[in-house]
Amino acid sequence: MMHNSDVAVIGAGPAGANAALAAARHGFSVTLIDEQPRVGGQVWRAKSAAILEAPATPETVAGNRLRQEVDESSVTHLSEARVWQIERCEGGANLYLLRQGRSDVLHARALIIATGAREFVQPVPGWTTPGVLGLAGATALFKQELVLPGKRTVVSGTGPLVFYVASEIRRLGGEVAAVITPNSRGDWLRCLPAMASRPDLLLRGGRWIADLVLSGVPIYWRHAVTRVEGETQVTGVEFRKLTADWSPTGAVRRIEGDSLCLGNGLTPTTEAAQLAGLGLEHSPRLGGWIPLHGVDGTTDIASIFLCGDGTGIRGSTAAEVHGRLAGLSAAEHLGADTKGERDRLRAVYERAARFGTAMTGLSLPRAGLARLTTDETIVCRCESLSRADIVAEISSGAGSTNAVKSGLRAGMGPCGGKFCQTAVSRMIAEAEGGGEADVPPPTPRPPLRPVPVEALAGDFNYSDLPIPKPAPL
Ligand SMILES: Cc1cc2nc3c(=O)[nH]c(=O)nc-3n(C[C@H](O)[C@H](O)[C@H](O)COP(=O)(O)OP(=O)(O)OC[C@H]3O[C@@H](n4cnc5c(N)ncnc54)[C@H](O)[C@@H]3O)c2cc1C
């Protein structure tokens, strides 16, 4: 069935929800689509019904405010709806949605894509052992279910998330065995000028670190996990010091724990923008490949707009403002006058983006990081492909992500490349002697999300199926 809306927004995180509200305030009909049950995205993920009474965190407060604004607005929120295909058409775009087991089509005169980011984990031996979680993924457990990763957790990774996750585990009553981060104290000191633009966030981060230090949690700066121990469950990790380019060096040390939160920063999700026909450029300081976009979320295609972490990792505060700018740009495209509003918001956005980009810089991969992935390490977990399998494919002539994908199915499993794509691209770049900018991600194909065949087939009666007459003998 075909529905219509002036504006459709994919993604109800800080960027998408604010884009929807901004366009709706100018009188346009807006449909906000997200596969999550509630508005809030990753950072302001809503609590499940079972933990509603749990004390509020700054994330819950910000998320509740946004959820209330959307509830009180004219925005139509389609929750638990997955966009699996985007087709540009005369006068806008058609979105194919999967909701309540049915596939529907929504036609929109303007489309705003706000699909956020995904986490990158540099594969290390044993990272697929039960008890290993993504660092960012672990935040979803706390926020939505108040569940801890384990009883004694090693928390390892780059950027501010490593301290947030460790401090949340402690606040919720778990034990943090150690914090292990490839960043040095010097990396953080270099970010201070940019961080000074948001003293509130700087203070919050300082409190996380102070809490860990005062409670005696060891923090290993400029170190990385090099192996996860345990057959059916994490029993501990091996870790080593890193050189300035993040190559492992020196003696192997070990620490016991029953769980590990591991992450190496975020990368923008670009597949929806690519399906809509937008090109990409490589921007390491923004997290990798980003869709081409102009000022205020505009793109080369007049009816398509982008905002939030999907355009480069700048964090939630920047995503909120970028969302508003993109919503206003979409309203302008449909005939509203939003120039004054956008001019006022732009400086706010620049300040927020400055802070977020400095944090993203802490996860900028250095050459040695890839050396943590040994030959026998599983890289594509859906297809159980090791680094050696992928290197052999590249050596046999597969010099692009599309070639590795079609040769080995890396990226064709249920995760759609979420877990392996960045590592595979970096392996190709290394083998071919180029940079990551020479290895674009594979061509995206529908479905963007898994769709059951029965949802595509719809309701039908077998007796209505036309049966061709037998061919004459
Ligand atoms: C797992 C994870 C956890 C994070 N946790 C934190 C944190 O605790 N603190 C912090 O400061 N930053 C965190 N971040 C970074 C944070 O996501 C961003 O800075 C901020 O949320 C960006 O807002 P956004 O609106 O651009 O994207 P998001 O908040 O990621 O919102 C994007 C939304 O798009 C939806 N979506 C994507 N594709 C589709 C589709 N095809 N169909 C329907 N819906 C779709 C997603 O369900 C999601 O709700 C996290 C990132 C990730 C990946």
The ligand as an SDF file (V2000), in Angstrom:
LIG
                    3D

 53 58  0  0  0  0  0  0  0  0999 V2000
   25.8900    1.2870   19.3520 C   0  0  0  0  0  0  0  0  0  0  0  0
   26.1960    2.7490   19.5920 C   0  0  0  0  0  0  0  0  0  0  0  0
   26.1130    3.2790   20.8890 C   0  0  0  0  0  0  0  0  0  0  0  0
   26.4320    4.6050   21.1330 C   0  0  0  0  0  0  0  0  0  0  0  0
   26.3640    5.0760   22.4100 N   0  0  0  0  0  0  0  0  0  0  0  0
   26.7220    6.3570   22.6660 C   0  0  0  0  0  0  0  0  0  0  0  0
   26.7200    6.8740   23.9900 C   0  0  0  0  0  0  0  0  0  0  0  0
   26.3960    6.1680   24.9270 O   0  0  0  0  0  0  0  0  0  0  0  0
   27.0940    8.1670   24.1900 N   0  0  0  0  0  0  0  0  0  0  0  0
   27.4480    8.9830   23.1470 C   0  0  0  0  0  0  0  0  0  0  0  0
   27.7860   10.1470   23.3620 O   0  0  0  0  0  0  0  0  0  0  0  0
   27.4460    8.5220   21.8640 N   0  0  0  0  0  0  0  0  0  0  0  0
   27.1020    7.2450   21.6190 C   0  0  0  0  0  0  0  0  0  0  0  0
   27.1260    6.7780   20.3300 N   0  0  0  0  0  0  0  0  0  0  0  0
   27.3750    7.7340   19.2680 C   0  0  0  0  0  0  0  0  0  0  0  0
   25.9880    8.3200   18.9870 C   0  0  0  0  0  0  0  0  0  0  0  0
   25.2480    7.3850   18.2700 O   0  0  0  0  0  0  0  0  0  0  0  0
   25.9100    9.5560   18.2060 C   0  0  0  0  0  0  0  0  0  0  0  0
   26.8160   10.5380   18.4950 O   0  0  0  0  0  0  0  0  0  0  0  0
   24.4940   10.1470   18.1390 C   0  0  0  0  0  0  0  0  0  0  0  0
   23.5160    9.2770   18.6240 O   0  0  0  0  0  0  0  0  0  0  0  0
   24.2470   10.3970   16.6850 C   0  0  0  0  0  0  0  0  0  0  0  0
   22.9090   10.6900   16.4680 O   0  0  0  0  0  0  0  0  0  0  0  0
   22.2430   10.3340   15.0720 P   0  0  0  0  0  0  0  0  0  0  0  0
   20.8340   10.8110   15.1870 O   0  0  0  0  0  0  0  0  0  0  0  0
   23.0690   10.8310   13.9710 O   0  0  0  0  0  0  0  0  0  0  0  0
   22.2870    8.7430   14.9760 O   0  0  0  0  0  0  0  0  0  0  0  0
   21.6710    7.6140   15.8950 P   0  0  0  0  0  0  0  0  0  0  0  0
   21.4240    8.0590   17.2600 O   0  0  0  0  0  0  0  0  0  0  0  0
   22.5420    6.4250   15.6910 O   0  0  0  0  0  0  0  0  0  0  0  0
   20.2550    7.3180   15.2270 O   0  0  0  0  0  0  0  0  0  0  0  0
   20.1250    6.6700   13.9910 C   0  0  0  0  0  0  0  0  0  0  0  0
   18.8230    5.9140   14.0000 C   0  0  0  0  0  0  0  0  0  0  0  0
   18.5760    5.4400   12.6930 O   0  0  0  0  0  0  0  0  0  0  0  0
   17.8880    4.2180   12.7790 C   0  0  0  0  0  0  0  0  0  0  0  0
   18.0670    3.5080   11.5180 N   0  0  0  0  0  0  0  0  0  0  0  0
   19.2270    3.3030   10.8440 C   0  0  0  0  0  0  0  0  0  0  0  0
   18.9830    2.6520    9.6840 N   0  0  0  0  0  0  0  0  0  0  0  0
   17.6470    2.4410    9.6320 C   0  0  0  0  0  0  0  0  0  0  0  0
   16.7930    1.7920    8.6960 C   0  0  0  0  0  0  0  0  0  0  0  0
   17.2570    1.2660    7.5420 N   0  0  0  0  0  0  0  0  0  0  0  0
   15.4630    1.7460    8.9580 N   0  0  0  0  0  0  0  0  0  0  0  0
   14.9610    2.2920   10.1100 C   0  0  0  0  0  0  0  0  0  0  0  0
   15.7290    2.9090   11.0430 N   0  0  0  0  0  0  0  0  0  0  0  0
   17.0530    2.9840   10.7940 C   0  0  0  0  0  0  0  0  0  0  0  0
   18.5390    3.5260   13.9700 C   0  0  0  0  0  0  0  0  0  0  0  0
   17.6670    2.5720   14.5520 O   0  0  0  0  0  0  0  0  0  0  0  0
   18.8250    4.6980   14.9100 C   0  0  0  0  0  0  0  0  0  0  0  0
   17.8280    4.8430   15.9040 O   0  0  0  0  0  0  0  0  0  0  0  0
   26.8180    5.4410   20.0630 C   0  0  0  0  0  0  0  0  0  0  0  0
   26.8960    4.9110   18.7650 C   0  0  0  0  0  0  0  0  0  0  0  0
   26.5910    3.5880   18.5210 C   0  0  0  0  0  0  0  0  0  0  0  0
   26.7100    3.0330   17.1270 C   0  0  0  0  0  0  0  0  0  0  0  0
  1  2  1  0
  2  3  1  0
  2 52  2  0
  3  4  2  0
  4  5  1  0
  4 50  1  0
  5  6  2  0
  6  7  1  0
  6 13  1  0
  7  8  2  0
  7  9  1  0
  9 10  1  0
 10 11  2  0
 10 12  1  0
 12 13  2  0
 13 14  1  0
 14 15  1  0
 14 50  1  0
 15 16  1  0
 16 17  1  0
 16 18  1  0
 18 19  1  0
 18 20  1  0
 20 21  1  0
 20 22  1  0
 22 23  1  0
 23 24  1  0
 24 25  2  0
 24 26  1  0
 24 27  1  0
 27 28  1  0
 28 29  2  0
 28 30  1  0
 28 31  1  0
 31 32  1  0
 32 33  1  0
 33 34  1  0
 33 48  1  0
 34 35  1  0
 35 36  1  0
 35 46  1  0
 36 37  1  0
 36 45  1  0
 37 38  2  0
 38 39  1  0
 39 40  1  0
 39 45  2  0
 40 41  1  0
 40 42  2  0
 42 43  1  0
 43 44  2  0
 44 45  1  0
 46 47  1  0
 46 48  1  0
 48 49  1  0
 50 51  2  0
 51 52  1  0
 52 53  1  0
M  END
$$$$
